[in-house]
Amino acid sequence: MGIYSDPALMNWFVSEYPKHSKQKLDMGKSCVRFKKMDEIPYELVGELMKKISVKEWIHVYETNMKK
């Protein structure tokens, strides 16, 4: 997922999550965990996927990768 590499994107997701789910956000560095499938806020996940393209993610990854 990689939102941890973009603080603005991470802050957006964390602030938007309560608007889409009654469950507490259970999130690791790059994982969002759900106990039941019907608790997944698919609309929010879809919005998140639209916020960064594959090309942008590859650039962020390559920029931050330790050589």
PyMOL Python script that loads the backbone (N, CA, C, O; Angstrom):
from pymol import cmd

cmd.read_pdbstr("""\
ATOM      1  N   MET A   1       0.835  -1.178   0.000  1.00  0.00           N
ATOM      2  CA  MET A   1       0.000   0.000   0.000  1.00  0.00           C
ATOM      3  C   MET A   1       0.873   1.231   0.000  1.00  0.00           C
ATOM      4  O   MET A   1       0.734   2.074  -0.887  1.00  0.00           O
ATOM      5  N   GLY A   2       1.751   1.366   0.943  1.00  0.00           N
ATOM      6  CA  GLY A   2       2.745   2.420   0.884  1.00  0.00           C
ATOM      7  C   GLY A   2       2.316   3.810   1.286  1.00  0.00           C
ATOM      8  O   GLY A   2       3.052   4.762   1.028  1.00  0.00           O
ATOM      9  N   ILE A   3       1.155   3.977   1.912  1.00  0.00           N
ATOM     10  CA  ILE A   3       0.785   5.342   2.269  1.00  0.00           C
ATOM     11  C   ILE A   3       1.691   5.904   3.356  1.00  0.00           C
ATOM     12  O   ILE A   3       1.732   7.115   3.573  1.00  0.00           O
ATOM     13  N   TYR A   4       2.416   5.022   4.037  1.00  0.00           N
ATOM     14  CA  TYR A   4       3.347   5.483   5.071  1.00  0.00           C
ATOM     15  C   TYR A   4       4.466   6.334   4.474  1.00  0.00           C
ATOM     16  O   TYR A   4       5.090   7.115   5.193  1.00  0.00           O
ATOM     17  N   SER A   5       4.727   6.202   3.195  1.00  0.00           N
ATOM     18  CA  SER A   5       5.812   6.954   2.568  1.00  0.00           C
ATOM     19  C   SER A   5       5.388   8.364   2.162  1.00  0.00           C
ATOM     20  O   SER A   5       6.230   9.171   1.768  1.00  0.00           O
ATOM     21  N   ASP A   6       4.110   8.666   2.252  1.00  0.00           N
ATOM     22  CA  ASP A   6       3.590   9.986   1.912  1.00  0.00           C
ATOM     23  C   ASP A   6       2.782  10.502   3.100  1.00  0.00           C
ATOM     24  O   ASP A   6       1.609  10.157   3.242  1.00  0.00           O
ATOM     25  N   PRO A   7       3.394  11.324   3.956  1.00  0.00           N
ATOM     26  CA  PRO A   7       2.699  11.790   5.166  1.00  0.00           C
ATOM     27  C   PRO A   7       1.366  12.484   4.891  1.00  0.00           C
ATOM     28  O   PRO A   7       0.420  12.318   5.661  1.00  0.00           O
ATOM     29  N   ALA A   8       1.272  13.248   3.822  1.00  0.00           N
ATOM     30  CA  ALA A   8       0.008  13.928   3.512  1.00  0.00           C
ATOM     31  C   ALA A   8      -1.082  12.912   3.193  1.00  0.00           C
ATOM     32  O   ALA A   8      -2.220  13.064   3.636  1.00  0.00           O
ATOM     33  N   LEU A   9      -0.746  11.887   2.436  1.00  0.00           N
ATOM     34  CA  LEU A   9      -1.700  10.840   2.091  1.00  0.00           C
ATOM     35  C   LEU A   9      -2.099  10.044   3.335  1.00  0.00           C
ATOM     36  O   LEU A   9      -3.268   9.696   3.504  1.00  0.00           O
ATOM     37  N   MET A  10      -1.142   9.761   4.188  1.00  0.00           N
ATOM     38  CA  MET A  10      -1.421   9.039   5.433  1.00  0.00           C
ATOM     39  C   MET A  10      -2.365   9.858   6.317  1.00  0.00           C
ATOM     40  O   MET A  10      -3.334   9.321   6.854  1.00  0.00           O
ATOM     41  N   ASN A  11      -2.087  11.149   6.469  1.00  0.00           N
ATOM     42  CA  ASN A  11      -2.943  12.011   7.287  1.00  0.00           C
ATOM     43  C   ASN A  11      -4.351  12.091   6.708  1.00  0.00           C
ATOM     44  O   ASN A  11      -5.333  12.088   7.450  1.00  0.00           O
ATOM     45  N   TRP A  12      -4.449  12.163   5.386  1.00  0.00           N
ATOM     46  CA  TRP A  12      -5.765  12.190   4.748  1.00  0.00           C
ATOM     47  C   TRP A  12      -6.544  10.924   5.085  1.00  0.00           C
ATOM     48  O   TRP A  12      -7.705  10.992   5.488  1.00  0.00           O
ATOM     49  N   PHE A  13      -5.902   9.769   4.920  1.00  0.00           N
ATOM     50  CA  PHE A  13      -6.579   8.500   5.159  1.00  0.00           C
ATOM     51  C   PHE A  13      -7.026   8.379   6.614  1.00  0.00           C
ATOM     52  O   PHE A  13      -8.163   7.995   6.888  1.00  0.00           O
ATOM     53  N   VAL A  14      -6.141   8.704   7.535  1.00  0.00           N
ATOM     54  CA  VAL A  14      -6.459   8.586   8.962  1.00  0.00           C
ATOM     55  C   VAL A  14      -7.612   9.522   9.343  1.00  0.00           C
ATOM     56  O   VAL A  14      -8.471   9.154  10.144  1.00  0.00           O
ATOM     57  N   SER A  15      -7.631  10.718   8.777  1.00  0.00           N
ATOM     58  CA  SER A  15      -8.711  11.656   9.108  1.00  0.00           C
ATOM     59  C   SER A  15     -10.034  11.283   8.427  1.00  0.00           C
ATOM     60  O   SER A  15     -11.103  11.561   8.971  1.00  0.00           O
ATOM     61  N   GLU A  16      -9.974  10.665   7.257  1.00  0.00           N
ATOM     62  CA  GLU A  16     -11.185  10.270   6.540  1.00  0.00           C
ATOM     63  C   GLU A  16     -11.793   8.968   7.062  1.00  0.00           C
ATOM     64  O   GLU A  16     -13.004   8.771   6.960  1.00  0.00           O
ATOM     65  N   TYR A  17     -10.987   8.096   7.609  1.00  0.00           N
ATOM     66  CA  TYR A  17     -11.452   6.776   8.023  1.00  0.00           C
ATOM     67  C   TYR A  17     -12.681   6.818   8.941  1.00  0.00           C
ATOM     68  O   TYR A  17     -13.640   6.085   8.700  1.00  0.00           O
ATOM     69  N   PRO A  18     -12.678   7.657   9.986  1.00  0.00           N
ATOM     70  CA  PRO A  18     -13.856   7.670  10.877  1.00  0.00           C
ATOM     71  C   PRO A  18     -15.154   8.111  10.185  1.00  0.00           C
ATOM     72  O   PRO A  18     -16.243   7.810  10.673  1.00  0.00           O
ATOM     73  N   LYS A  19     -15.050   8.805   9.080  1.00  0.00           N
ATOM     74  CA  LYS A  19     -16.236   9.224   8.338  1.00  0.00           C
ATOM     75  C   LYS A  19     -16.856   8.059   7.568  1.00  0.00           C
ATOM     76  O   LYS A  19     -18.012   8.127   7.152  1.00  0.00           O
ATOM     77  N   HIS A  20     -16.080   6.989   7.381  1.00  0.00           N
ATOM     78  CA  HIS A  20     -16.523   5.855   6.569  1.00  0.00           C
ATOM     79  C   HIS A  20     -16.713   4.563   7.356  1.00  0.00           C
ATOM     80  O   HIS A  20     -17.248   3.587   6.831  1.00  0.00           O
ATOM     81  N   SER A  21     -16.277   4.555   8.612  1.00  0.00           N
ATOM     82  CA  SER A  21     -16.378   3.330   9.393  1.00  0.00           C
ATOM     83  C   SER A  21     -16.602   3.650  10.861  1.00  0.00           C
ATOM     84  O   SER A  21     -16.059   4.619  11.391  1.00  0.00           O
ATOM     85  N   LYS A  22     -17.407   2.822  11.507  1.00  0.00           N
ATOM     86  CA  LYS A  22     -17.640   2.971  12.949  1.00  0.00           C
ATOM     87  C   LYS A  22     -16.573   2.239  13.753  1.00  0.00           C
ATOM     88  O   LYS A  22     -16.446   2.447  14.959  1.00  0.00           O
ATOM     89  N   GLN A  23     -15.806   1.381  13.082  1.00  0.00           N
ATOM     90  CA  GLN A  23     -14.766   0.600  13.746  1.00  0.00           C
ATOM     91  C   GLN A  23     -13.510   1.441  13.952  1.00  0.00           C
ATOM     92  O   GLN A  23     -13.221   2.343  13.166  1.00  0.00           O
ATOM     93  N   LYS A  24     -12.777   1.140  15.002  1.00  0.00           N
ATOM     94  CA  LYS A  24     -11.496   1.800  15.248  1.00  0.00           C
ATOM     95  C   LYS A  24     -10.510   1.387  14.159  1.00  0.00           C
ATOM     96  O   LYS A  24     -10.472   0.225  13.753  1.00  0.00           O
ATOM     97  N   LEU A  25      -9.717   2.343  13.691  1.00  0.00           N
ATOM     98  CA  LEU A  25      -8.713   2.061  12.662  1.00  0.00           C
ATOM     99  C   LEU A  25      -7.625   1.166  13.239  1.00  0.00           C
ATOM    100  O   LEU A  25      -6.960   1.539  14.205  1.00  0.00           O
ATOM    101  N   ASP A  26      -7.443   0.001  12.658  1.00  0.00           N
ATOM    102  CA  ASP A  26      -6.401  -0.951  13.053  1.00  0.00           C
ATOM    103  C   ASP A  26      -5.410  -0.997  11.901  1.00  0.00           C
ATOM    104  O   ASP A  26      -5.593  -1.733  10.932  1.00  0.00           O
ATOM    105  N   MET A  27      -4.356  -0.194  12.025  1.00  0.00           N
ATOM    106  CA  MET A  27      -3.446  -0.012  10.903  1.00  0.00           C
ATOM    107  C   MET A  27      -2.008  -0.162  11.348  1.00  0.00           C
ATOM    108  O   MET A  27      -1.590   0.391  12.366  1.00  0.00           O
ATOM    109  N   GLY A  28      -1.254  -0.924  10.562  1.00  0.00           N
ATOM    110  CA  GLY A  28       0.177  -1.035  10.764  1.00  0.00           C
ATOM    111  C   GLY A  28       0.878  -0.061   9.832  1.00  0.00           C
ATOM    112  O   GLY A  28       0.283   0.920   9.387  1.00  0.00           O
ATOM    113  N   LYS A  29       2.117  -0.327   9.544  1.00  0.00           N
ATOM    114  CA  LYS A  29       2.869   0.577   8.674  1.00  0.00           C
ATOM    115  C   LYS A  29       2.299   0.594   7.264  1.00  0.00           C
ATOM    116  O   LYS A  29       2.216   1.657   6.650  1.00  0.00           O
ATOM    117  N   SER A  30       1.911  -0.545   6.744  1.00  0.00           N
ATOM    118  CA  SER A  30       1.324  -0.566   5.401  1.00  0.00           C
ATOM    119  C   SER A  30       0.142  -1.525   5.304  1.00  0.00           C
ATOM    120  O   SER A  30      -0.215  -1.963   4.211  1.00  0.00           O
ATOM    121  N   CYS A  31      -0.461  -1.851   6.436  1.00  0.00           N
ATOM    122  CA  CYS A  31      -1.607  -2.757   6.451  1.00  0.00           C
ATOM    123  C   CYS A  31      -2.775  -2.106   7.175  1.00  0.00           C
ATOM    124  O   CYS A  31      -2.589  -1.428   8.186  1.00  0.00           O
ATOM    125  N   VAL A  32      -3.965  -2.312   6.658  1.00  0.00           N
ATOM    126  CA  VAL A  32      -5.180  -1.941   7.367  1.00  0.00           C
ATOM    127  C   VAL A  32      -5.906  -3.248   7.611  1.00  0.00           C
ATOM    128  O   VAL A  32      -6.225  -3.973   6.669  1.00  0.00           O
ATOM    129  N   ARG A  33      -6.172  -3.553   8.887  1.00  0.00           N
ATOM    130  CA  ARG A  33      -6.765  -4.843   9.234  1.00  0.00           C
ATOM    131  C   ARG A  33      -8.245  -4.695   9.585  1.00  0.00           C
ATOM    132  O   ARG A  33      -8.648  -3.746  10.258  1.00  0.00           O
ATOM    133  N   PHE A  34      -9.038  -5.649   9.116  1.00  0.00           N
ATOM    134  CA  PHE A  34     -10.467  -5.690   9.391  1.00  0.00           C
ATOM    135  C   PHE A  34     -10.810  -7.070   9.917  1.00  0.00           C
ATOM    136  O   PHE A  34     -10.251  -8.068   9.463  1.00  0.00           O
ATOM    137  N   LYS A  35     -11.732  -7.131  10.879  1.00  0.00           N
ATOM    138  CA  LYS A  35     -12.130  -8.416  11.437  1.00  0.00           C
ATOM    139  C   LYS A  35     -13.230  -9.066  10.605  1.00  0.00           C
ATOM    140  O   LYS A  35     -13.332 -10.291  10.552  1.00  0.00           O
ATOM    141  N   LYS A  36     -14.055  -8.241   9.954  1.00  0.00           N
ATOM    142  CA  LYS A  36     -15.155  -8.771   9.146  1.00  0.00           C
ATOM    143  C   LYS A  36     -15.165  -8.062   7.801  1.00  0.00           C
ATOM    144  O   LYS A  36     -14.897  -6.863   7.714  1.00  0.00           O
ATOM    145  N   MET A  37     -15.476  -8.811   6.762  1.00  0.00           N
ATOM    146  CA  MET A  37     -15.483  -8.233   5.412  1.00  0.00           C
ATOM    147  C   MET A  37     -16.500  -7.104   5.264  1.00  0.00           C
ATOM    148  O   MET A  37     -16.280  -6.162   4.503  1.00  0.00           O
ATOM    149  N   ASP A  38     -17.610  -7.199   5.990  1.00  0.00           N
ATOM    150  CA  ASP A  38     -18.630  -6.155   5.853  1.00  0.00           C
ATOM    151  C   ASP A  38     -18.238  -4.858   6.561  1.00  0.00           C
ATOM    152  O   ASP A  38     -18.983  -3.880   6.500  1.00  0.00           O
ATOM    153  N   GLU A  39     -17.090  -4.831   7.228  1.00  0.00           N
ATOM    154  CA  GLU A  39     -16.587  -3.623   7.877  1.00  0.00           C
ATOM    155  C   GLU A  39     -15.629  -2.831   6.972  1.00  0.00           C
ATOM    156  O   GLU A  39     -15.208  -1.732   7.334  1.00  0.00           O
ATOM    157  N   ILE A  40     -15.289  -3.372   5.816  1.00  0.00           N
ATOM    158  CA  ILE A  40     -14.314  -2.721   4.927  1.00  0.00           C
ATOM    159  C   ILE A  40     -14.976  -1.533   4.233  1.00  0.00           C
ATOM    160  O   ILE A  40     -15.992  -1.703   3.559  1.00  0.00           O
ATOM    161  N   PRO A  41     -14.414  -0.324   4.389  1.00  0.00           N
ATOM    162  CA  PRO A  41     -14.972   0.849   3.717  1.00  0.00           C
ATOM    163  C   PRO A  41     -14.471   0.936   2.268  1.00  0.00           C
ATOM    164  O   PRO A  41     -13.541   1.682   1.963  1.00  0.00           O
ATOM    165  N   TYR A  42     -15.097   0.171   1.398  1.00  0.00           N
ATOM    166  CA  TYR A  42     -14.633   0.059   0.009  1.00  0.00           C
ATOM    167  C   TYR A  42     -14.581   1.412  -0.700  1.00  0.00           C
ATOM    168  O   TYR A  42     -13.681   1.655  -1.504  1.00  0.00           O
ATOM    169  N   GLU A  43     -15.535   2.289  -0.409  1.00  0.00           N
ATOM    170  CA  GLU A  43     -15.544   3.602  -1.051  1.00  0.00           C
ATOM    171  C   GLU A  43     -14.282   4.392  -0.674  1.00  0.00           C
ATOM    172  O   GLU A  43     -13.664   5.025  -1.530  1.00  0.00           O
ATOM    173  N   LEU A  44     -13.915   4.352   0.582  1.00  0.00           N
ATOM    174  CA  LEU A  44     -12.709   5.047   1.042  1.00  0.00           C
ATOM    175  C   LEU A  44     -11.452   4.431   0.426  1.00  0.00           C
ATOM    176  O   LEU A  44     -10.547   5.155   0.011  1.00  0.00           O
ATOM    177  N   VAL A  45     -11.393   3.127   0.365  1.00  0.00           N
ATOM    178  CA  VAL A  45     -10.238   2.455  -0.248  1.00  0.00           C
ATOM    179  C   VAL A  45     -10.147   2.840  -1.726  1.00  0.00           C
ATOM    180  O   VAL A  45      -9.050   3.048  -2.246  1.00  0.00           O
ATOM    181  N   GLY A  46     -11.275   2.934  -2.392  1.00  0.00           N
ATOM    182  CA  GLY A  46     -11.288   3.354  -3.787  1.00  0.00           C
ATOM    183  C   GLY A  46     -10.774   4.777  -3.958  1.00  0.00           C
ATOM    184  O   GLY A  46     -10.019   5.059  -4.888  1.00  0.00           O
ATOM    185  N   GLU A  47     -11.182   5.676  -3.060  1.00  0.00           N
ATOM    186  CA  GLU A  47     -10.688   7.049  -3.106  1.00  0.00           C
ATOM    187  C   GLU A  47      -9.177   7.083  -2.903  1.00  0.00           C
ATOM    188  O   GLU A  47      -8.469   7.837  -3.572  1.00  0.00           O
ATOM    189  N   LEU A  48      -8.695   6.271  -1.986  1.00  0.00           N
ATOM    190  CA  LEU A  48      -7.262   6.199  -1.713  1.00  0.00           C
ATOM    191  C   LEU A  48      -6.492   5.748  -2.947  1.00  0.00           C
ATOM    192  O   LEU A  48      -5.444   6.307  -3.269  1.00  0.00           O
ATOM    193  N   MET A  49      -7.004   4.749  -3.629  1.00  0.00           N
ATOM    194  CA  MET A  49      -6.320   4.226  -4.812  1.00  0.00           C
ATOM    195  C   MET A  49      -6.244   5.259  -5.937  1.00  0.00           C
ATOM    196  O   MET A  49      -5.321   5.228  -6.751  1.00  0.00           O
ATOM    197  N   LYS A  50      -7.206   6.163  -5.980  1.00  0.00           N
ATOM    198  CA  LYS A  50      -7.213   7.207  -7.005  1.00  0.00           C
ATOM    199  C   LYS A  50      -6.219   8.327  -6.706  1.00  0.00           C
ATOM    200  O   LYS A  50      -5.889   9.115  -7.593  1.00  0.00           O
ATOM    201  N   LYS A  51      -5.744   8.402  -5.475  1.00  0.00           N
ATOM    202  CA  LYS A  51      -4.893   9.516  -5.060  1.00  0.00           C
ATOM    203  C   LYS A  51      -3.429   9.362  -5.459  1.00  0.00           C
ATOM    204  O   LYS A  51      -2.681  10.339  -5.415  1.00  0.00           O
ATOM    205  N   ILE A  52      -3.005   8.165  -5.845  1.00  0.00           N
ATOM    206  CA  ILE A  52      -1.618   7.970  -6.262  1.00  0.00           C
ATOM    207  C   ILE A  52      -1.583   6.964  -7.412  1.00  0.00           C
ATOM    208  O   ILE A  52      -2.171   5.886  -7.333  1.00  0.00           O
ATOM    209  N   SER A  53      -0.895   7.332  -8.457  1.00  0.00           N
ATOM    210  CA  SER A  53      -0.799   6.437  -9.609  1.00  0.00           C
ATOM    211  C   SER A  53       0.341   5.439  -9.395  1.00  0.00           C
ATOM    212  O   SER A  53       1.181   5.616  -8.512  1.00  0.00           O
ATOM    213  N   VAL A  54       0.355   4.415 -10.199  1.00  0.00           N
ATOM    214  CA  VAL A  54       1.437   3.427 -10.129  1.00  0.00           C
ATOM    215  C   VAL A  54       2.774   4.116 -10.407  1.00  0.00           C
ATOM    216  O   VAL A  54       3.766   3.856  -9.726  1.00  0.00           O
ATOM    217  N   LYS A  55       2.793   4.981 -11.395  1.00  0.00           N
ATOM    218  CA  LYS A  55       4.018   5.699 -11.749  1.00  0.00           C
ATOM    219  C   LYS A  55       4.518   6.561 -10.582  1.00  0.00           C
ATOM    220  O   LYS A  55       5.717   6.598 -10.305  1.00  0.00           O
ATOM    221  N   GLU A  56       3.593   7.255  -9.900  1.00  0.00           N
ATOM    222  CA  GLU A  56       3.969   8.070  -8.737  1.00  0.00           C
ATOM    223  C   GLU A  56       4.513   7.196  -7.614  1.00  0.00           C
ATOM    224  O   GLU A  56       5.503   7.547  -6.970  1.00  0.00           O
ATOM    225  N   TRP A  57       3.853   6.041  -7.378  1.00  0.00           N
ATOM    226  CA  TRP A  57       4.299   5.152  -6.309  1.00  0.00           C
ATOM    227  C   TRP A  57       5.697   4.607  -6.602  1.00  0.00           C
ATOM    228  O   TRP A  57       6.533   4.539  -5.701  1.00  0.00           O
ATOM    229  N   ILE A  58       5.955   4.225  -7.830  1.00  0.00           N
ATOM    230  CA  ILE A  58       7.286   3.727  -8.200  1.00  0.00           C
ATOM    231  C   ILE A  58       8.329   4.808  -7.968  1.00  0.00           C
ATOM    232  O   ILE A  58       9.419   4.519  -7.474  1.00  0.00           O
ATOM    233  N   HIS A  59       8.011   6.051  -8.317  1.00  0.00           N
ATOM    234  CA  HIS A  59       8.947   7.151  -8.096  1.00  0.00           C
ATOM    235  C   HIS A  59       9.229   7.329  -6.598  1.00  0.00           C
ATOM    236  O   HIS A  59      10.384   7.474  -6.198  1.00  0.00           O
ATOM    237  N   VAL A  60       8.185   7.318  -5.779  1.00  0.00           N
ATOM    238  CA  VAL A  60       8.364   7.451  -4.318  1.00  0.00           C
ATOM    239  C   VAL A  60       9.216   6.300  -3.790  1.00  0.00           C
ATOM    240  O   VAL A  60      10.128   6.509  -2.989  1.00  0.00           O
ATOM    241  N   TYR A  61       8.917   5.097  -4.238  1.00  0.00           N
ATOM    242  CA  TYR A  61       9.655   3.917  -3.796  1.00  0.00           C
ATOM    243  C   TYR A  61      11.130   4.013  -4.163  1.00  0.00           C
ATOM    244  O   TYR A  61      12.006   3.812  -3.322  1.00  0.00           O
ATOM    245  N   GLU A  62      11.391   4.322  -5.431  1.00  0.00           N
ATOM    246  CA  GLU A  62      12.788   4.397  -5.878  1.00  0.00           C
ATOM    247  C   GLU A  62      13.544   5.544  -5.217  1.00  0.00           C
ATOM    248  O   GLU A  62      14.743   5.426  -4.960  1.00  0.00           O
ATOM    249  N   THR A  63      12.865   6.644  -4.941  1.00  0.00           N
ATOM    250  CA  THR A  63      13.489   7.785  -4.275  1.00  0.00           C
ATOM    251  C   THR A  63      13.878   7.446  -2.842  1.00  0.00           C
ATOM    252  O   THR A  63      14.919   7.888  -2.358  1.00  0.00           O
ATOM    253  N   ASN A  64      13.047   6.663  -2.166  1.00  0.00           N
ATOM    254  CA  ASN A  64      13.275   6.350  -0.751  1.00  0.00           C
ATOM    255  C   ASN A  64      14.009   5.055  -0.500  1.00  0.00           C
ATOM    256  O   ASN A  64      14.388   4.768   0.636  1.00  0.00           O
ATOM    257  N   MET A  65      14.218   4.260  -1.548  1.00  0.00           N
ATOM    258  CA  MET A  65      14.883   2.967  -1.398  1.00  0.00           C
ATOM    259  C   MET A  65      16.352   3.171  -1.052  1.00  0.00           C
ATOM    260  O   MET A  65      17.047   3.974  -1.675  1.00  0.00           O
ATOM    261  N   LYS A  66      16.805   2.439  -0.060  1.00  0.00           N
ATOM    262  CA  LYS A  66      18.219   2.506   0.311  1.00  0.00           C
ATOM    263  C   LYS A  66      19.037   1.718  -0.697  1.00  0.00           C
ATOM    264  O   LYS A  66      18.692   0.592  -1.055  1.00  0.00           O
ATOM    265  N   LYS A  67      20.121   2.326  -1.148  1.00  0.00           N
ATOM    266  CA  LYS A  67      20.983   1.642  -2.119  1.00  0.00           C
ATOM    267  C   LYS A  67      22.232   1.138  -1.466  1.00  0.00           C
ATOM    268  O   LYS A  67      23.076   0.536  -2.130  1.00  0.00           O
TER     269      LYS A  67
END
""", "prot")
cmd.dss("prot")
cmd.show_as("cartoon", "prot")
cmd.util.cbc("prot")
cmd.orient("prot")
